[in-house]
Amino acid sequence: MLGYRIISYLIPLISSLLISLLFFKEDLVFLLYILLFIFVFLGTMFFIMDKVKDKKKTFYFSLFSLLISYSVLTLFLFLENFYFKLGLVLTNLVLLFIFFNELFIIYFKNIIKESERLWLYIKQAKLFLIFFVTSIFFGFRDFFNLSPYLTLVIFFIMMFILSWYHNWQSWSLKISAFNYRLIMSLVMAQVFWGLTILPQVYFFKGIIFTIFYFIFDELIIWHFSKRYQVKYIKNIIAISLFILLLLFITAQWF
């Protein structure tokens, strides 16, 4: 067990150290993608493959950790401010550390059924991941003038993948996983398309998108499971709309 505990510390640390190499030499980026795949994706798979019976779930957990590292690495390339870059690397370290700690507690320490806490963390960490991914797509769209249709198709696929990460059994949603993922992907692809016309910087549009994603996700969970009280949903919508209003008021439009 000690060996697996060490691995749960090493993978987040190695991932963050590899990304930090971009501070010194940015032309290592393609090599870093390969190394992150080896240490993060394959490392996660090795870490849990003997404990998680569902091999599909093993793949998705491994992919989740890899997507965090890949999105941080890619977004790092768009940033110019040293402290923003440092904060991004530290965010990668914290997100992966908590993720692996939760996996270790469930599959190695207590060996219990997947707890609500693990999925609650994944749900929260996914918001960071959504922000990273959408900011990257907006950045590529703004800086490289990519085909809007190709960008939209790739973005739809990414949203479909990210929408898998829900606690389907515990939440008992009265909608199939496929239909939920399809609805979320279609709606959020339209939101993404609409936000591309805004003149703001890519990470501003990433924040706006993440707020819309959060609202719509909570509404679907509430509608198909009645998991939340109406008052909670009203508060979530009110607070989110207030934040959106502040963002649009304080944003530079020209």
N, C-alpha and C positions, 0 to 999 in steps of 0.2 A: 504493500500500500504506500510505503514511503516513496518508492520510485514514481508512482503515479502522481503523488502530491507534488513532487519536484517537477514533473512534466507540466502540471497545471500552472506552475509559476514560470517555467522556462518558455513555453510557447508565446504567451503575451509579451514577455521580455524580449525574446528573439525577434518577434514581429516588429516591435517598436524600435529596436536597435537597427534592424535592416532599413526601415523607413527613414531613420535618422541619418543614414548614409547620404541621403539626398542633400543634406546641409553642405556636404563637402564636394560631392560629385554627382550632378544630375544625370549624366549620361549612363549611369548604372541602372536606370529605371527598368529597362527590359530584363536585365539579369535579376533585379529585385522581384519582378513579377514571378519569375520561375522559382526563386528561392522561397518566396512567400507561399507559393503553392505546395512546395515540398514540406516546409516546416509547419505551416498553419493548417492547410487542408489535410494533407496526409498525416500530420502530427495529431490533429483532432480525431481523425478516423482511427488511428492506432490507439489513441487514448480511451475511446469509448466502444470500440467495435466488439469487444468481448462482453460488454455489460448491457448494451442496448440490443434487444432481440430483433427489433424491427430495423432491417438494413436500410430501408428507405429513410427512416428517421436518422440513422447514423449519417447518411449522405447529407441530409438537410442541416443537421447540426454542424457538420464539417463545412458545408457551404456557407453557413451563417458566419462563422468565424473568418472564413476566407473573404467574404464580401465586405466585412468590416475593414480588414487590412487593405484589400484592393481599393476600396472607395477612399480610404484615408490617403493611401499612396497617390492615387490619381488626383484627388483634390489638392494635395500638397503641391503639385506641379503648377496649379493655377495661382496659388498665393504668392505674394511678394513680401509681406511683412513677417519678420523673423518670429515675433511673438505669436502670431496667428499660427504659423507652422509648428512652433513648439507646443502650443495648446492642442493642435490637431494630433500630434504624436502622443501626448499625454492622454488625450481622450481615447485613442486606440488602446493604450496600455490599460486604462481603467475599465473600458468596456469588455475587453478580452479577459482581464483578470477576474471580474465579477462573473462572467459567463462560465469560465472554467471552474471557478470556485463552486458555483451552483451545480455544475455537472458532477464535480467530485463529491459534494455532500450527498447528492441523491444516489449516485451509482456506486460509490466506493465507501462512504462513511456510514450512512444510515441504511442504504440499500432499500429504499422505500419506493412506492409508486410515485411517478413524477408529480412533484408538488405544484400547487398553484403559484408558489413563489417563483419557480423557474420560469413559468410562462408569463407571469407578470413582468419579470425582468426582461424577457425576450420582447414582450410587447413594448416596453419602454425603450429598450435599446434599438428596436426597429425604427423608432421615430428619428433617432440619430442617423441610422442607416438610410432612411428615406431622404433626410436632408442632404446627406453626403451625395447619394446617387443622383437626386434631381438637380443639385447644384452642378454636378459634373455634366449632366446632359445639357443643362442650360448653358454652361460654359463652352462645351463643344459646339453647341448651336450658334452661340454668339461669336466665338473666336474663329471658328473654322468654316462657318456658313454651310453646315452639312445639309443634305437634302432633308426637308421637313418630313417627308413621307417615310424615308428610311429611319430617321430619328424616332418618329412616332411608333413605328413597328417594333424597333428594338426596345423602346421605353415600355411599350405594352407588355412585351415578354418579361422584362425585368419586374414590372409590377405584378405580373401573374406569379412569378417565382416568390417574391417577397410576401405575397398575400397568403402563402401556405402557412406562415408562422402564426398559428392560432391554436389555442387549447380546445380542439374540437370536441373531445370526449367530455371534459368537465363543463364546458359552457352549453353543451346541448343545443346548438343553434338549429332552428327549424328551417334550415336551408342546406343543400349539399355543399360540400367543400368546393367542388368544381364551379357551381353556380355563384357562390360567394366570390371566388377568385376572379371569375369572368366579369361579374358586375363591378367589382372594385377596380379591375384593370381598365375596363371600358370607360368608367366615369373619370378615373384619375388621368387617363390618357387625354380626355377632353379638357380637363383642368390644365394639364401640362400644355396642351396646344394653345389654350386661351392665354396663359401666362407668357408665352413666348413673344407676344406683341408688346409687352411692357418694356420700357426703355431702361429699367433699373439693372443693376449689376446682378450677375448670376446667383450669388448666394442670397441676395434679397428675395429673388423669385423662389429660391429653394426653401426659404423660411415660410413664405406665403403658401407654397404647395404643401408643406408639411402640416401646417395648421388645417388646411382643407382636408387633407388625408385623415388627420386625427378626428375631425368632426364627423366625417362621413363614416369612418370605421366605427366610432362609438354609436352612431345612429343605427347602423346595420345590426350591431350586437344587441342593442336595446330592442329593436323592432322584432328580431327573429328569436330572441331568448327571454325578453323581459327581465334581463339580468339586473338592469339598473332602474331606479325610480325615476319618474318623470321630472321631479325636481332636480335630480342630478344632471339629466340631459339638458334641461333648461339652463342650468348654471354653466355647464360646459360650453354650450352654444353662445351664451351671453359673454362669457369671459373671452372666448376665442374671437368673437366678432369685435369686442373692444380692443383686443391686441391688434387685430387686422386694421382697425380704424386708426390706431396710433401709428402703425407702421406706414400706412399710406399717407397720413398727414405729415409725418416727419421725413418722408422719402424725398429725394431730389428727383424731380421729374424731367429736368432738362440739363 
